[in-house]
Amino acid sequence: MVTFTNTITAELQALSQEEKRRILPRFFKTGKGEYGEGDKFLGVTVPNVRVVARKYKATNLNNVRELMESEWHEVRLCALLIMVECCKKADDATRKVIFDLYLSLTARINNWDLVDLSCPSIIGEYLLDKPRNILYQLADSPLLWDNRIAIVSTYALIRHNQLDDTFTLAVKMMSHQHDLMHKAIGWMLREAGKRDEQRLYDFIMQYRQQMPRTMLRYAIEKFSSDVRAQMMRRS
């Protein structure tokens, strides 16, 4: 019996590039003890995965759940991008179903690209006019990827000039031990600063001594060289 996963996997394999298949496992840190340990790649570019996802955007969400069990990174990415496509013209009830499905699958959303390409559209957009408690629950999770979902989901809020949760979560997770979180938090702070530069400046001046250096570097990237130098001195 040919399953939906078999069909998607075959279509993605047809788009595989040997060089990508060789490079991606190193790029996404799949070695023993690394954050992507054991993940497997077909070698398909994100634009090509998007093409397949758009083709199947009307599929049943049970098929999406099935795809998320795949050992192949790009198959899981395709599932997430199908959900993103489904959200674009969905009513609130359908978006809630997708939102809940996504949250039930976070153990399989297990690398930074899977998080970053999906959570703003699926989690952040849904929360625009709703309480944000789930972001703080995800921030408290022991799972790295839940933590990243929490902060990167605020990208959607930032685009609608809703900045409070980004700054609050940045403080809450400032002492996080993982470099991937330092980068993500710094990135979201930088995006918030594009909307309110003075607020970011004040935030940095208040917290720069506590911020991990990578987080600080990412956050201040858009300031002038003189201001960046002042902030990096931390005194």
Secondary structure as a PSIPRED ss2 file (coil, helix, strand):
# PSIPRED VFORMAT (PSIPRED V4.0)

   1 M C   1.000  0.000  0.000
   2 V C   1.000  0.000  0.000
   3 T C   1.000  0.000  0.000
   4 F H   0.000  1.000  0.000
   5 T H   0.000  1.000  0.000
   6 N H   0.000  1.000  0.000
   7 T H   0.000  1.000  0.000
   8 I H   0.000  1.000  0.000
   9 T H   0.000  1.000  0.000
  10 A H   0.000  1.000  0.000
  11 E H   0.000  1.000  0.000
  12 L H   0.000  1.000  0.000
  13 Q H   0.000  1.000  0.000
  14 A C   1.000  0.000  0.000
  15 L C   1.000  0.000  0.000
  16 S C   1.000  0.000  0.000
  17 Q C   1.000  0.000  0.000
  18 E H   0.000  1.000  0.000
  19 E H   0.000  1.000  0.000
  20 K H   0.000  1.000  0.000
  21 R H   0.000  1.000  0.000
  22 R H   0.000  1.000  0.000
  23 I H   0.000  1.000  0.000
  24 L H   0.000  1.000  0.000
  25 P H   0.000  1.000  0.000
  26 R H   0.000  1.000  0.000
  27 F H   0.000  1.000  0.000
  28 F C   1.000  0.000  0.000
  29 K C   1.000  0.000  0.000
  30 T C   1.000  0.000  0.000
  31 G C   1.000  0.000  0.000
  32 K C   1.000  0.000  0.000
  33 G C   1.000  0.000  0.000
  34 E C   1.000  0.000  0.000
  35 Y C   1.000  0.000  0.000
  36 G C   1.000  0.000  0.000
  37 E C   1.000  0.000  0.000
  38 G C   1.000  0.000  0.000
  39 D C   1.000  0.000  0.000
  40 K E   0.000  0.000  1.000
  41 F C   1.000  0.000  0.000
  42 L C   1.000  0.000  0.000
  43 G C   1.000  0.000  0.000
  44 V C   1.000  0.000  0.000
  45 T C   1.000  0.000  0.000
  46 V H   0.000  1.000  0.000
  47 P H   0.000  1.000  0.000
  48 N H   0.000  1.000  0.000
  49 V H   0.000  1.000  0.000
  50 R H   0.000  1.000  0.000
  51 V H   0.000  1.000  0.000
  52 V H   0.000  1.000  0.000
  53 A H   0.000  1.000  0.000
  54 R H   0.000  1.000  0.000
  55 K H   0.000  1.000  0.000
  56 Y C   1.000  0.000  0.000
  57 K C   1.000  0.000  0.000
  58 A C   1.000  0.000  0.000
  59 T C   1.000  0.000  0.000
  60 N C   1.000  0.000  0.000
  61 L H   0.000  1.000  0.000
  62 N H   0.000  1.000  0.000
  63 N H   0.000  1.000  0.000
  64 V H   0.000  1.000  0.000
  65 R H   0.000  1.000  0.000
  66 E H   0.000  1.000  0.000
  67 L H   0.000  1.000  0.000
  68 M C   1.000  0.000  0.000
  69 E C   1.000  0.000  0.000
  70 S C   1.000  0.000  0.000
  71 E C   1.000  0.000  0.000
  72 W E   0.000  0.000  1.000
  73 H H   0.000  1.000  0.000
  74 E H   0.000  1.000  0.000
  75 V H   0.000  1.000  0.000
  76 R H   0.000  1.000  0.000
  77 L H   0.000  1.000  0.000
  78 C H   0.000  1.000  0.000
  79 A H   0.000  1.000  0.000
  80 L H   0.000  1.000  0.000
  81 L H   0.000  1.000  0.000
  82 I H   0.000  1.000  0.000
  83 M H   0.000  1.000  0.000
  84 V H   0.000  1.000  0.000
  85 E H   0.000  1.000  0.000
  86 C H   0.000  1.000  0.000
  87 C H   0.000  1.000  0.000
  88 K C   1.000  0.000  0.000
  89 K C   1.000  0.000  0.000
  90 A C   1.000  0.000  0.000
  91 D C   1.000  0.000  0.000
  92 D H   0.000  1.000  0.000
  93 A H   0.000  1.000  0.000
  94 T H   0.000  1.000  0.000
  95 R H   0.000  1.000  0.000
  96 K H   0.000  1.000  0.000
  97 V H   0.000  1.000  0.000
  98 I H   0.000  1.000  0.000
  99 F H   0.000  1.000  0.000
 100 D H   0.000  1.000  0.000
 101 L H   0.000  1.000  0.000
 102 Y H   0.000  1.000  0.000
 103 L H   0.000  1.000  0.000
 104 S H   0.000  1.000  0.000
 105 L C   1.000  0.000  0.000
 106 T H   0.000  1.000  0.000
 107 A H   0.000  1.000  0.000
 108 R H   0.000  1.000  0.000
 109 I C   1.000  0.000  0.000
 110 N C   1.000  0.000  0.000
 111 N C   1.000  0.000  0.000
 112 W H   0.000  1.000  0.000
 113 D H   0.000  1.000  0.000
 114 L H   0.000  1.000  0.000
 115 V H   0.000  1.000  0.000
 116 D H   0.000  1.000  0.000
 117 L C   1.000  0.000  0.000
 118 S C   1.000  0.000  0.000
 119 C H   0.000  1.000  0.000
 120 P H   0.000  1.000  0.000
 121 S H   0.000  1.000  0.000
 122 I H   0.000  1.000  0.000
 123 I H   0.000  1.000  0.000
 124 G H   0.000  1.000  0.000
 125 E C   1.000  0.000  0.000
 126 Y H   0.000  1.000  0.000
 127 L H   0.000  1.000  0.000
 128 L H   0.000  1.000  0.000
 129 D H   0.000  1.000  0.000
 130 K C   1.000  0.000  0.000
 131 P C   1.000  0.000  0.000
 132 R C   1.000  0.000  0.000
 133 N H   0.000  1.000  0.000
 134 I H   0.000  1.000  0.000
 135 L H   0.000  1.000  0.000
 136 Y H   0.000  1.000  0.000
 137 Q H   0.000  1.000  0.000
 138 L H   0.000  1.000  0.000
 139 A H   0.000  1.000  0.000
 140 D H   0.000  1.000  0.000
 141 S C   1.000  0.000  0.000
 142 P C   1.000  0.000  0.000
 143 L C   1.000  0.000  0.000
 144 L H   0.000  1.000  0.000
 145 W H   0.000  1.000  0.000
 146 D H   0.000  1.000  0.000
 147 N H   0.000  1.000  0.000
 148 R H   0.000  1.000  0.000
 149 I H   0.000  1.000  0.000
 150 A H   0.000  1.000  0.000
 151 I H   0.000  1.000  0.000
 152 V H   0.000  1.000  0.000
 153 S C   1.000  0.000  0.000
 154 T H   0.000  1.000  0.000
 155 Y H   0.000  1.000  0.000
 156 A H   0.000  1.000  0.000
 157 L H   0.000  1.000  0.000
 158 I H   0.000  1.000  0.000
 159 R H   0.000  1.000  0.000
 160 H C   1.000  0.000  0.000
 161 N C   1.000  0.000  0.000
 162 Q C   1.000  0.000  0.000
 163 L C   1.000  0.000  0.000
 164 D H   0.000  1.000  0.000
 165 D H   0.000  1.000  0.000
 166 T H   0.000  1.000  0.000
 167 F H   0.000  1.000  0.000
 168 T H   0.000  1.000  0.000
 169 L H   0.000  1.000  0.000
 170 A H   0.000  1.000  0.000
 171 V H   0.000  1.000  0.000
 172 K H   0.000  1.000  0.000
 173 M C   1.000  0.000  0.000
 174 M C   1.000  0.000  0.000
 175 S C   1.000  0.000  0.000
 176 H C   1.000  0.000  0.000
 177 Q C   1.000  0.000  0.000
 178 H C   1.000  0.000  0.000
 179 D H   0.000  1.000  0.000
 180 L H   0.000  1.000  0.000
 181 M H   0.000  1.000  0.000
 182 H H   0.000  1.000  0.000
 183 K H   0.000  1.000  0.000
 184 A H   0.000  1.000  0.000
 185 I H   0.000  1.000  0.000
 186 G H   0.000  1.000  0.000
 187 W H   0.000  1.000  0.000
 188 M H   0.000  1.000  0.000
 189 L H   0.000  1.000  0.000
 190 R H   0.000  1.000  0.000
 191 E H   0.000  1.000  0.000
 192 A H   0.000  1.000  0.000
 193 G H   0.000  1.000  0.000
 194 K H   0.000  1.000  0.000
 195 R H   0.000  1.000  0.000
 196 D C   1.000  0.000  0.000
 197 E H   0.000  1.000  0.000
 198 Q H   0.000  1.000  0.000
 199 R H   0.000  1.000  0.000
 200 L H   0.000  1.000  0.000
 201 Y H   0.000  1.000  0.000
 202 D H   0.000  1.000  0.000
 203 F H   0.000  1.000  0.000
 204 I H   0.000  1.000  0.000
 205 M H   0.000  1.000  0.000
 206 Q H   0.000  1.000  0.000
 207 Y H   0.000  1.000  0.000
 208 R C   1.000  0.000  0.000
 209 Q C   1.000  0.000  0.000
 210 Q C   1.000  0.000  0.000
 211 M C   1.000  0.000  0.000
 212 P C   1.000  0.000  0.000
 213 R H   0.000  1.000  0.000
 214 T H   0.000  1.000  0.000
 215 M H   0.000  1.000  0.000
 216 L H   0.000  1.000  0.000
 217 R H   0.000  1.000  0.000
 218 Y H   0.000  1.000  0.000
 219 A H   0.000  1.000  0.000
 220 I C   1.000  0.000  0.000
 221 E C   1.000  0.000  0.000
 222 K C   1.000  0.000  0.000
 223 F C   1.000  0.000  0.000
 224 S C   1.000  0.000  0.000
 225 S H   0.000  1.000  0.000
 226 D H   0.000  1.000  0.000
 227 V H   0.000  1.000  0.000
 228 R H   0.000  1.000  0.000
 229 A H   0.000  1.000  0.000
 230 Q H   0.000  1.000  0.000
 231 M H   0.000  1.000  0.000
 232 M H   0.000  1.000  0.000
 233 R H   0.000  1.000  0.000
 234 R C   1.000  0.000  0.000
 235 S C   1.000  0.000  0.000
